[in-house]
Amino acid sequence: MKINYKNIIHLLTVILLFVNFSICLLVYIFFKRKYKNEVCLYGHRLNGNLKAIYSKYNCSYLTINYNYYKSFNNNPQILYGLYFTHMMKFLNSKILIVSHGVFFISLIKKITKIKIINVWHGLPNQLLDEQKFNKFDENWLFSDFQKKLFINPQNLDQHKLFITGYGRLDNLVILKNPNPPKKVLIANTWSYGNKNERNEIFSINNIKFIEFLEFTKFKNDYIFIIKPHINFKLTKDLLKYINRCKKVVISYEDDTEILINESDILLTDWSSIIFDFIYTNKKAFLFQKVHNFNSQINPIFHQESNNRIENYSDLKSVLDSPYKNNFLLNYKNIQSRLIDRNLIANDTQNYIERIEYILNSRV
């Protein structure tokens, strides 16, 4: 659950979470442990790297989103943060693996014996403040390239870095023989609440962009799948319009890997999904859009700045000839920098081996 403090429901959830957490913390301190738990996962959704671990290892997953919790139909491995017994099980974990950070991390580290590991949710699209990642006991990285994405790497505790690969990639299908493309995935990144974003020509909130996709005649018959960022809200008028479209659909699929495997082409702006898509060898293209990052962007985006699609005419030329146009990215160079070939198909197993090592060393 991504917290929006302007949302009264989210704010109430945080307050109740803190109350339950505080009560459970007192019980944890003063009473004998009755709730044994080896490994617990926490993130906005049980997807990506977390799902890769959950699918291959006996562990639990904690959410603070009640509706999401209920969607698992009382699965005993799924915990709800506002339930007393569930929070107790969470606090008695030996290892906590997170994809987006965790609530009250300072208190958890100070009072409990939990080892907190940051498994990430994607290769960053911007440079990172290493101080935030020193809070974790370990950071599991995609490849050696990711080490270079910190602003001041000399301030990063190198003993907390482990190159494991990303488990989410194990489920991606690498393209060997391209077929005529049919499905185009459009997945822009979060606009960080910038209201001017909807005026961008490639904004998914720009109805002219949707009309272009719906009514333009391309050489291939495409279906355009729009995947909004988890924090992005489409306007009601636009949703009504898209529901009437024949060529444009919206997907709220949590499992991005499913969408990547089903799609033939990716269109995005600054989203790190492009790195996953490039991993599959399928064609991905970048829109020219203003980014709203607080930090410097991933240097690969700088490197490919001249290959961005700037207008609808450019986009038509790309979709009419997706394998030969002026906007192709330098795949060989990007892949050689990003990917450690020795980790391919072994990423999740690397996670499990690291988990087992930590558990055995804590006995």
BELMO-V405734 format. One record per residue. N is the residue number from 0. SS is DSSP state (2 for helix, 1 for strand, 0 for the rest). PHI is phi in whole degrees, -180 to 180 (999 if undefined). Layout:
N/SS/PHI
N/SS/PHI
This chain:
0/0/999
1/0/-87
2/0/-79
3/0/-115
4/0/-72
5/0/-89
6/0/-95
7/2/-62
8/2/-66
9/2/-65
10/2/-63
11/2/-64
12/2/-61
13/2/-64
14/2/-63
15/2/-65
16/2/-63
17/2/-65
18/2/-62
19/2/-63
20/2/-60
21/2/-66
22/2/-63
23/2/-65
24/2/-65
25/2/-66
26/2/-63
27/2/-59
28/2/-73
29/2/-102
30/0/-123
31/0/-63
32/0/-71
33/0/-117
34/0/-113
35/0/-85
36/1/-152
37/1/-80
38/1/-132
39/1/-125
40/1/-110
41/1/-147
42/0/-176
43/0/-57
44/0/-142
45/0/-85
46/0/-146
47/2/57
48/2/-65
49/2/-64
50/2/-65
51/2/-60
52/2/-69
53/2/-59
54/2/-75
55/2/-120
56/0/-139
57/0/-77
58/0/-151
59/1/-110
60/1/-134
61/1/-106
62/1/-130
63/0/-111
64/0/-101
65/2/-62
66/2/-62
67/2/-68
68/2/-59
69/2/-66
70/0/-66
71/0/-91
72/0/54
73/0/61
74/0/-60
75/0/-63
76/0/-85
77/1/-101
78/1/-109
79/1/-114
80/0/-63
81/0/-98
82/0/-96
83/2/-60
84/2/-64
85/2/-69
86/2/-66
87/2/-64
88/2/-64
89/2/-60
90/2/-69
91/0/-96
92/1/-71
93/1/-89
94/1/-132
95/1/-119
96/1/-110
97/1/-123
98/0/-112
99/0/-136
100/0/80
101/0/-150
102/0/-67
103/0/51
104/2/-62
105/2/-64
106/2/-67
107/2/-61
108/2/-70
109/2/-74
110/2/-104
111/0/-97
112/0/-105
113/0/-69
114/1/-93
115/1/-101
116/1/-119
117/1/-99
118/0/-97
119/0/68
120/0/-122
121/0/174
122/0/-65
123/0/-61
124/0/-95
125/1/-147
126/0/-70
127/1/-119
128/0/-82
129/2/-63
130/2/-61
131/2/-65
132/2/-91
133/0/-70
134/0/-70
135/0/-84
136/0/-73
137/1/-145
138/1/-124
139/1/-94
140/1/-107
141/0/-69
142/0/-164
143/2/-62
144/2/-58
145/2/-65
146/2/-61
147/0/-86
148/0/-96
149/1/-95
150/0/-66
151/0/-128
152/2/-60
153/2/-67
154/2/-94
155/0/-93
156/0/-71
157/2/-64
158/2/-71
159/2/-96
160/1/-104
161/1/-136
162/1/-86
163/0/-114
164/0/86
165/0/-113
166/2/-59
167/2/-60
168/2/-77
169/2/-61
170/2/-93
171/0/-85
172/0/-95
173/0/-83
174/0/-72
175/0/-110
176/0/-125
177/0/-66
178/0/-104
179/0/-54
180/0/-68
181/0/-126
182/1/-110
183/1/-115
184/1/-92
185/1/-114
186/0/-138
187/0/-82
188/0/-82
189/0/-67
190/0/-91
191/0/55
192/0/76
193/0/-72
194/2/-69
195/2/-75
196/2/-60
197/2/-67
198/2/-85
199/0/-66
200/0/-67
201/0/-106
202/0/-73
203/0/-73
204/0/-95
205/0/-94
206/2/-64
207/2/-65
208/2/-66
209/2/-64
210/2/-63
211/2/-60
212/2/-66
213/2/-75
214/2/-110
215/0/-74
216/0/-90
217/0/-101
218/0/-69
219/0/-110
220/0/-87
221/0/-101
222/1/-112
223/1/-101
224/1/-104
225/1/-93
226/0/-113
227/0/-68
228/0/-62
229/0/-57
230/0/-97
231/0/-97
232/0/-113
233/0/-83
234/0/-70
235/2/-63
236/2/-63
237/2/-69
238/2/-60
239/2/-62
240/2/-66
241/2/-63
242/2/-63
243/0/-94
244/0/-76
245/0/-101
246/0/-108
247/1/-119
248/1/-132
249/1/-110
250/0/-121
251/0/-110
252/0/-58
253/0/-69
254/0/-85
255/2/-61
256/2/-63
257/2/-63
258/2/-63
259/2/-63
260/2/-66
261/2/-82
262/0/-98
263/0/-103
264/1/-139
265/1/-117
266/1/-120
267/1/-151
268/0/-109
269/0/-125
270/0/-73
271/0/-73
272/2/-60
273/2/-62
274/2/-70
275/2/-67
276/2/-69
277/2/-62
278/2/-57
279/0/-84
280/0/76
281/0/-83
282/1/-76
283/1/-129
284/1/-134
285/1/-110
286/1/-80
287/0/-86
288/0/-142
289/0/-75
290/0/-98
291/0/-120
292/0/-76
293/0/-81
294/0/-110
295/0/-68
296/1/-85
297/0/-51
298/2/-59
299/2/-63
300/2/-65
301/2/-64
302/2/-61
303/0/-101
304/2/-63
305/2/-83
306/2/-105
307/0/-85
308/1/-78
309/0/-103
310/0/-152
311/2/-69
312/2/-66
313/2/-62
314/2/-64
315/2/-64
316/2/-65
317/2/-67
318/2/-74
319/2/-75
320/0/-143
321/0/-68
322/0/-101
323/0/-153
324/0/-158
325/0/-88
326/0/-121
327/0/-69
328/0/-83
329/0/-81
330/2/-61
331/2/-60
332/2/-68
333/2/-65
334/2/-64
335/2/-65
336/2/-83
337/2/-84
338/0/-104
339/0/-95
340/2/-61
341/2/-70
342/2/-95
343/0/-58
344/0/72
345/0/-116
346/2/-60
347/2/-65
348/2/-63
349/2/-63
350/2/-57
351/2/-63
352/2/-63
353/2/-70
354/2/-60
355/2/-62
356/2/-62
357/2/-65
358/2/-63
359/2/-69
360/2/-80
361/0/-100
362/0/-66
